[in-house]
Amino acid sequence: MGKLVCTVELDKEKGVTVKVENADDQITQTVVMDGTSITITVKGSEETSTYVQKQDSVTITCKDFTVDATGTLTLKSAKASSWASQDILKVESTKDMTFTSSAKLTQSATQDAALSSNAKVAIEAATNLDLKGMQTSFTASGGDNKIEGVNLKMAGKAQAELAAPMIKVAAQAKLGLESSGMADLKGSMTTVGGSLVKLG
């Protein structure tokens, strides 16, 4: 790197301007303190970054921005906060991660959304829990697939099917099977039994 050209300008109206010019690398560094703000500018042949500090705000404009803390990093806001990325946004933790809201929590995606875990996944609601989809599937790759409730209701607007190599329907009190149309009960061997059986 060759010699640098350094200038300092003092002006009672414009304030103080410090400029360092690196002609070999085509980089100019400028610090301007005008009495209301401090502006730091680094201008190169391809990119320019700026830091503007006022009494109530700090604005940083650059191509790449990195914060590297070897200890704790804390970000706080007394009012609304916004974090937006026009490309991929990645949040990663090597230990536990917590998302907490004292009010509503909304998560949405315009394309596919996936929630997965190598261990257990628990979804719990203190009141109503609604799961909706154009098509829904509940699959247990191993073990039982259980649906329990005080009252259990299953309904299909067009058709309902229950299929398995062996099906058992049991009721501790009354069991009612009823059809407003035709009812078929078929089997290679059919047994109807009870202390009192009434047909017809």
C-alpha angles and dihedrals in degrees: 000000000000128000120309125229110224124187134177120195123193118195127168090216104031096036125216125337122188117188132182118187123197104190096180094058094030092236126141122190118197133182117189123185108182101169095264104050144013115227122190116188130183111188123185136172092273111017140030128202126191137192117196121185123186131170092270106023147037120204124188120189119185145126097249125021122189131182113188116184121177089195133026123339116200126184118187134176127187090203138024118331128201131193117182133170125189089203135029115335114200126186114184137173130183089207136031118329125201131192111189132174126182088206132024123340117205127184122176141163131194089213134028119334123197133190115186141158136186087223132027127334118203124190114184135170127189090215128007124002115197124190114183136172142146084250124011130194131187112192131175110196090197133010130010126339104212132190113181136173144143087259118018118202127177121180136169122200092211110011140349124205132186115186134171138133087258127018126188125188115188133174127187090211128008124000116197126190112181139163128187087209133026119340122199126193112181138162142148084252121015124190125189115183143158144128086270122022121182122185123184 
